[in-house]
Amino acid sequence: MVYAFVIEPASYVAFADEEEQLDKLKEWDLVSGKAIKAKTFYYKGNGLKEVCGIVGYVDHMTAVIELPNKQKHCIHPSYLKEMQAANFGQRYASAAETEEAVGEREETAAETSAETAAVAASPASVSPPGVEAPPEDDRAAADAFASFVASGDAAPAAPSVAPAPAKAKAGAARSKKVQLPEEKVKLTATVKEFTTVPNHFADNDDEVIIYEAVAIADTETELGEAWSSHSATLKKLELEVGDKLAFEAKVVAKKLAKHPIPYKINNPAKIVKA
């Protein structure tokens, strides 16, 4: 059986051994940091649920899997991780989508738009536009935050700048490993910088935002710096350096390419400027 949706890699780096594979799986958060061997992974999509092997990578954002018929397929590691959930697909099948699902689709579509365009244009790739990302949705996620603030449960303003002697102590505290919540939380942050990172699938680089004074409001946990994609929703807000924000989002441990930024903000929603 030949799978028509497959995006064959023009070239890729194959894992030399199981140790190298395991290191990469930990980097992609596909296995826990304490794992001593890889687990069984499934490809779920296009009406399939097939056992697949992770055999290499094109770059840090593109894993290469091998399907049962030996076809190789490019996929974003985060999307492959979503496929391992027992309820994968249910949130996209429902007609009454939740706001969280909308936010996830919008960000994933923004991050993968360049890859989709490259796949469609390149003769070296099999053509399935957008196969490896959740469906795109352009609805804004920022217009509902007024009720969030009115509830009296709004996130506090970003913390004030500490005196010079306290900065070293705060930096030492942030150097310790933070236990990140798995669900969306209320965050405060200040826009520090707008920049770009290379996208090997397109002529243009990906636009990102770097934040400082990032904190989890409910637990008053300071994260320091974090980053996010400069998605269509964020662009509508016309943000500027120095803007203080309160919003809901997921936070994951994912470094920004070529920048010492340890955390990524996924799917910011209910955004309001302080």
Contacts in CASP RR format, 6 or more apart in sequence:
PFRMAT RR
TARGET T0000
AUTHOR 0000-0000-0000
METHOD contacts of the structure
MODEL  1
MVYAFVIEPASYVAFADEEEQLDKLKEWDLVSGKAIKAKTFYYKGNGLKE
VCGIVGYVDHMTAVIELPNKQKHCIHPSYLKEMQAANFGQRYASAAETEE
AVGEREETAAETSAETAAVAASPASVSPPGVEAPPEDDRAAADAFASFVA
SGDAAPAAPSVAPAPAKAKAGAARSKKVQLPEEKVKLTATVKEFTTVPNH
FADNDDEVIIYEAVAIADTETELGEAWSSHSATLKKLELEVGDKLAFEAK
VVAKKLAKHPIPYKINNPAKIVKA
1 69 0 8 1.000
2 69 0 8 1.000
2 71 0 8 1.000
3 46 0 8 1.000
3 48 0 8 1.000
3 67 0 8 1.000
3 69 0 8 1.000
3 71 0 8 1.000
3 73 0 8 1.000
4 126 0 8 1.000
4 128 0 8 1.000
5 46 0 8 1.000
5 126 0 8 1.000
5 128 0 8 1.000
5 131 0 8 1.000
6 67 0 8 1.000
6 71 0 8 1.000
6 72 0 8 1.000
6 73 0 8 1.000
6 126 0 8 1.000
6 128 0 8 1.000
7 73 0 8 1.000
7 74 0 8 1.000
7 75 0 8 1.000
7 119 0 8 1.000
7 125 0 8 1.000
7 126 0 8 1.000
7 128 0 8 1.000
7 131 0 8 1.000
7 132 0 8 1.000
8 71 0 8 1.000
8 72 0 8 1.000
8 73 0 8 1.000
8 74 0 8 1.000
8 124 0 8 1.000
8 125 0 8 1.000
8 126 0 8 1.000
9 58 0 8 1.000
9 62 0 8 1.000
9 64 0 8 1.000
9 72 0 8 1.000
9 74 0 8 1.000
10 122 0 8 1.000
10 124 0 8 1.000
10 125 0 8 1.000
11 58 0 8 1.000
12 56 0 8 1.000
12 57 0 8 1.000
12 58 0 8 1.000
12 64 0 8 1.000
12 72 0 8 1.000
12 74 0 8 1.000
13 56 0 8 1.000
13 57 0 8 1.000
13 58 0 8 1.000
14 55 0 8 1.000
14 56 0 8 1.000
15 21 0 8 1.000
15 24 0 8 1.000
15 54 0 8 1.000
15 55 0 8 1.000
15 56 0 8 1.000
18 37 0 8 1.000
18 38 0 8 1.000
21 38 0 8 1.000
21 54 0 8 1.000
21 56 0 8 1.000
22 31 0 8 1.000
22 35 0 8 1.000
22 36 0 8 1.000
22 37 0 8 1.000
22 38 0 8 1.000
24 54 0 8 1.000
24 56 0 8 1.000
24 57 0 8 1.000
24 63 0 8 1.000
25 31 0 8 1.000
25 35 0 8 1.000
25 38 0 8 1.000
25 54 0 8 1.000
26 32 0 8 1.000
26 33 0 8 1.000
26 35 0 8 1.000
27 60 0 8 1.000
28 63 0 8 1.000
28 77 0 8 1.000
28 78 0 8 1.000
28 80 0 8 1.000
28 81 0 8 1.000
29 77 0 8 1.000
29 81 0 8 1.000
29 252 0 8 1.000
29 253 0 8 1.000
29 254 0 8 1.000
30 41 0 8 1.000
30 54 0 8 1.000
30 77 0 8 1.000
30 80 0 8 1.000
30 81 0 8 1.000
30 84 0 8 1.000
31 38 0 8 1.000
31 39 0 8 1.000
38 54 0 8 1.000
40 51 0 8 1.000
41 51 0 8 1.000
41 52 0 8 1.000
41 53 0 8 1.000
41 54 0 8 1.000
41 65 0 8 1.000
41 80 0 8 1.000
41 83 0 8 1.000
41 84 0 8 1.000
42 49 0 8 1.000
42 50 0 8 1.000
42 51 0 8 1.000
42 52 0 8 1.000
42 83 0 8 1.000
42 84 0 8 1.000
43 49 0 8 1.000
43 50 0 8 1.000
43 51 0 8 1.000
43 52 0 8 1.000
43 65 0 8 1.000
43 67 0 8 1.000
43 73 0 8 1.000
43 75 0 8 1.000
43 80 0 8 1.000
43 83 0 8 1.000
44 83 0 8 1.000
44 88 0 8 1.000
44 89 0 8 1.000
45 83 0 8 1.000
46 131 0 8 1.000
50 67 0 8 1.000
50 68 0 8 1.000
51 68 0 8 1.000
52 65 0 8 1.000
52 66 0 8 1.000
52 67 0 8 1.000
52 68 0 8 1.000
52 73 0 8 1.000
53 65 0 8 1.000
53 66 0 8 1.000
54 63 0 8 1.000
54 64 0 8 1.000
54 65 0 8 1.000
54 66 0 8 1.000
54 80 0 8 1.000
55 64 0 8 1.000
55 65 0 8 1.000
55 66 0 8 1.000
55 72 0 8 1.000
56 63 0 8 1.000
56 64 0 8 1.000
57 63 0 8 1.000
57 64 0 8 1.000
58 64 0 8 1.000
58 74 0 8 1.000
58 200 0 8 1.000
59 200 0 8 1.000
60 257 0 8 1.000
61 76 0 8 1.000
61 77 0 8 1.000
62 74 0 8 1.000
62 75 0 8 1.000
62 76 0 8 1.000
62 77 0 8 1.000
62 115 0 8 1.000
62 200 0 8 1.000
62 201 0 8 1.000
63 74 0 8 1.000
63 75 0 8 1.000
63 76 0 8 1.000
63 77 0 8 1.000
63 80 0 8 1.000
64 72 0 8 1.000
64 73 0 8 1.000
64 74 0 8 1.000
64 75 0 8 1.000
65 72 0 8 1.000
65 73 0 8 1.000
65 75 0 8 1.000
65 80 0 8 1.000
66 72 0 8 1.000
66 73 0 8 1.000
67 73 0 8 1.000
74 125 0 8 1.000
74 132 0 8 1.000
75 132 0 8 1.000
76 108 0 8 1.000
76 111 0 8 1.000
76 112 0 8 1.000
76 115 0 8 1.000
76 132 0 8 1.000
76 133 0 8 1.000
78 108 0 8 1.000
79 108 0 8 1.000
79 132 0 8 1.000
79 133 0 8 1.000
79 134 0 8 1.000
82 88 0 8 1.000
82 134 0 8 1.000
91 97 0 8 1.000
91 98 0 8 1.000
91 101 0 8 1.000
91 104 0 8 1.000
92 101 0 8 1.000
92 105 0 8 1.000
92 134 0 8 1.000
92 135 0 8 1.000
94 101 0 8 1.000
97 137 0 8 1.000
99 141 0 8 1.000
99 144 0 8 1.000
99 269 0 8 1.000
100 184 0 8 1.000
100 267 0 8 1.000
100 269 0 8 1.000
102 137 0 8 1.000
102 139 0 8 1.000
102 141 0 8 1.000
103 137 0 8 1.000
103 141 0 8 1.000
103 233 0 8 1.000
103 267 0 8 1.000
103 269 0 8 1.000
104 134 0 8 1.000
104 266 0 8 1.000
104 267 0 8 1.000
105 134 0 8 1.000
105 135 0 8 1.000
105 136 0 8 1.000
105 137 0 8 1.000
106 136 0 8 1.000
106 137 0 8 1.000
106 138 0 8 1.000
106 139 0 8 1.000
106 141 0 8 1.000
106 231 0 8 1.000
106 232 0 8 1.000
106 233 0 8 1.000
106 267 0 8 1.000
107 228 0 8 1.000
107 229 0 8 1.000
107 231 0 8 1.000
107 266 0 8 1.000
107 267 0 8 1.000
108 133 0 8 1.000
108 134 0 8 1.000
109 133 0 8 1.000
109 134 0 8 1.000
109 135 0 8 1.000
109 136 0 8 1.000
109 137 0 8 1.000
110 229 0 8 1.000
110 231 0 8 1.000
110 232 0 8 1.000
111 133 0 8 1.000
111 206 0 8 1.000
111 229 0 8 1.000
112 130 0 8 1.000
112 132 0 8 1.000
112 133 0 8 1.000
114 199 0 8 1.000
114 201 0 8 1.000
114 202 0 8 1.000
114 204 0 8 1.000
114 206 0 8 1.000
115 132 0 8 1.000
115 199 0 8 1.000
115 201 0 8 1.000
115 202 0 8 1.000
116 129 0 8 1.000
116 130 0 8 1.000
116 133 0 8 1.000
117 201 0 8 1.000
117 202 0 8 1.000
118 125 0 8 1.000
118 201 0 8 1.000
118 202 0 8 1.000
119 125 0 8 1.000
119 127 0 8 1.000
119 128 0 8 1.000
119 129 0 8 1.000
119 130 0 8 1.000
119 201 0 8 1.000
120 127 0 8 1.000
120 129 0 8 1.000
138 232 0 8 1.000
140 232 0 8 1.000
140 233 0 8 1.000
140 236 0 8 1.000
141 233 0 8 1.000
141 267 0 8 1.000
141 268 0 8 1.000
141 269 0 8 1.000
141 270 0 8 1.000
141 271 0 8 1.000
142 233 0 8 1.000
142 236 0 8 1.000
142 237 0 8 1.000
142 269 0 8 1.000
142 270 0 8 1.000
142 271 0 8 1.000
142 272 0 8 1.000
144 269 0 8 1.000
144 270 0 8 1.000
145 246 0 8 1.000
145 247 0 8 1.000
145 269 0 8 1.000
145 270 0 8 1.000
145 271 0 8 1.000
145 272 0 8 1.000
146 272 0 8 1.000
148 154 0 8 1.000
148 248 0 8 1.000
148 270 0 8 1.000
148 272 0 8 1.000
149 246 0 8 1.000
149 272 0 8 1.000
153 186 0 8 1.000
154 186 0 8 1.000
154 246 0 8 1.000
154 272 0 8 1.000
155 186 0 8 1.000
155 187 0 8 1.000
155 188 0 8 1.000
155 217 0 8 1.000
155 246 0 8 1.000
155 247 0 8 1.000
156 188 0 8 1.000
156 217 0 8 1.000
156 246 0 8 1.000
157 188 0 8 1.000
157 244 0 8 1.000
157 246 0 8 1.000
157 274 0 8 1.000
158 188 0 8 1.000
158 189 0 8 1.000
158 190 0 8 1.000
158 213 0 8 1.000
158 215 0 8 1.000
158 244 0 8 1.000
158 274 0 8 1.000
159 188 0 8 1.000
159 213 0 8 1.000
159 215 0 8 1.000
159 222 0 8 1.000
162 170 0 8 1.000
170 222 0 8 1.000
173 222 0 8 1.000
174 222 0 8 1.000
174 223 0 8 1.000
174 224 0 8 1.000
178 221 0 8 1.000
178 223 0 8 1.000
180 251 0 8 1.000
180 252 0 8 1.000
180 253 0 8 1.000
180 263 0 8 1.000
181 216 0 8 1.000
181 251 0 8 1.000
182 250 0 8 1.000
183 250 0 8 1.000
184 248 0 8 1.000
184 249 0 8 1.000
184 250 0 8 1.000
184 267 0 8 1.000
184 269 0 8 1.000
185 216 0 8 1.000
185 217 0 8 1.000
185 218 0 8 1.000
185 248 0 8 1.000
185 249 0 8 1.000
185 250 0 8 1.000
185 251 0 8 1.000
186 216 0 8 1.000
186 217 0 8 1.000
186 218 0 8 1.000
186 246 0 8 1.000
186 247 0 8 1.000
186 248 0 8 1.000
187 214 0 8 1.000
187 215 0 8 1.000
187 216 0 8 1.000
187 217 0 8 1.000
187 246 0 8 1.000
187 247 0 8 1.000
187 248 0 8 1.000
187 249 0 8 1.000
187 251 0 8 1.000
187 265 0 8 1.000
187 268 0 8 1.000
188 213 0 8 1.000
188 214 0 8 1.000
188 215 0 8 1.000
188 217 0 8 1.000
188 244 0 8 1.000
188 245 0 8 1.000
188 246 0 8 1.000
188 274 0 8 1.000
189 211 0 8 1.000
189 212 0 8 1.000
189 213 0 8 1.000
189 214 0 8 1.000
189 215 0 8 1.000
189 226 0 8 1.000
189 244 0 8 1.000
189 245 0 8 1.000
189 247 0 8 1.000
189 265 0 8 1.000
190 211 0 8 1.000
190 212 0 8 1.000
190 213 0 8 1.000
190 242 0 8 1.000
190 243 0 8 1.000
190 244 0 8 1.000
190 245 0 8 1.000
191 209 0 8 1.000
191 211 0 8 1.000
191 239 0 8 1.000
191 240 0 8 1.000
191 241 0 8 1.000
191 242 0 8 1.000
191 243 0 8 1.000
191 244 0 8 1.000
191 245 0 8 1.000
192 210 0 8 1.000
192 211 0 8 1.000
192 212 0 8 1.000
192 225 0 8 1.000
192 241 0 8 1.000
192 242 0 8 1.000
193 209 0 8 1.000
193 210 0 8 1.000
193 241 0 8 1.000
194 207 0 8 1.000
194 208 0 8 1.000
194 209 0 8 1.000
194 210 0 8 1.000
194 230 0 8 1.000
194 241 0 8 1.000
195 207 0 8 1.000
195 208 0 8 1.000
195 210 0 8 1.000
195 259 0 8 1.000
196 205 0 8 1.000
196 206 0 8 1.000
196 207 0 8 1.000
196 208 0 8 1.000
197 205 0 8 1.000
197 206 0 8 1.000
197 208 0 8 1.000
197 256 0 8 1.000
197 257 0 8 1.000
197 258 0 8 1.000
197 259 0 8 1.000
198 205 0 8 1.000
198 206 0 8 1.000
198 257 0 8 1.000
198 258 0 8 1.000
199 205 0 8 1.000
199 206 0 8 1.000
206 229 0 8 1.000
207 229 0 8 1.000
207 230 0 8 1.000
208 227 0 8 1.000
208 228 0 8 1.000
208 229 0 8 1.000
208 230 0 8 1.000
208 256 0 8 1.000
209 227 0 8 1.000
209 228 0 8 1.000
209 229 0 8 1.000
209 230 0 8 1.000
209 234 0 8 1.000
209 239 0 8 1.000
210 225 0 8 1.000
210 226 0 8 1.000
210 227 0 8 1.000
210 256 0 8 1.000
210 259 0 8 1.000
210 261 0 8 1.000
211 225 0 8 1.000
211 226 0 8 1.000
211 227 0 8 1.000
211 228 0 8 1.000
211 245 0 8 1.000
211 265 0 8 1.000
212 224 0 8 1.000
212 225 0 8 1.000
213 222 0 8 1.000
213 224 0 8 1.000
214 222 0 8 1.000
214 223 0 8 1.000
214 224 0 8 1.000
214 225 0 8 1.000
214 226 0 8 1.000
214 263 0 8 1.000
214 265 0 8 1.000
215 221 0 8 1.000
215 222 0 8 1.000
215 223 0 8 1.000
215 224 0 8 1.000
216 223 0 8 1.000
216 251 0 8 1.000
217 246 0 8 1.000
223 251 0 8 1.000
223 263 0 8 1.000
224 263 0 8 1.000
225 261 0 8 1.000
225 262 0 8 1.000
225 263 0 8 1.000
226 251 0 8 1.000
226 261 0 8 1.000
226 262 0 8 1.000
226 263 0 8 1.000
226 264 0 8 1.000
226 265 0 8 1.000
227 256 0 8 1.000
227 259 0 8 1.000
227 261 0 8 1.000
227 263 0 8 1.000
227 264 0 8 1.000
227 265 0 8 1.000
228 234 0 8 1.000
228 249 0 8 1.000
228 264 0 8 1.000
228 265 0 8 1.000
228 266 0 8 1.000
228 268 0 8 1.000
233 268 0 8 1.000
233 269 0 8 1.000
233 271 0 8 1.000
234 268 0 8 1.000
234 271 0 8 1.000
237 271 0 8 1.000
237 273 0 8 1.000
239 245 0 8 1.000
243 273 0 8 1.000
244 273 0 8 1.000
244 274 0 8 1.000
245 271 0 8 1.000
245 272 0 8 1.000
245 273 0 8 1.000
245 274 0 8 1.000
246 271 0 8 1.000
246 272 0 8 1.000
246 274 0 8 1.000
247 268 0 8 1.000
247 269 0 8 1.000
247 270 0 8 1.000
247 271 0 8 1.000
247 272 0 8 1.000
248 268 0 8 1.000
248 269 0 8 1.000
248 270 0 8 1.000
249 265 0 8 1.000
249 266 0 8 1.000
249 267 0 8 1.000
249 268 0 8 1.000
249 269 0 8 1.000
250 265 0 8 1.000
250 266 0 8 1.000
250 267 0 8 1.000
251 263 0 8 1.000
251 264 0 8 1.000
251 265 0 8 1.000
251 266 0 8 1.000
252 263 0 8 1.000
252 264 0 8 1.000
252 266 0 8 1.000
253 262 0 8 1.000
253 263 0 8 1.000
253 264 0 8 1.000
254 263 0 8 1.000
254 264 0 8 1.000
255 261 0 8 1.000
255 262 0 8 1.000
256 264 0 8 1.000
END
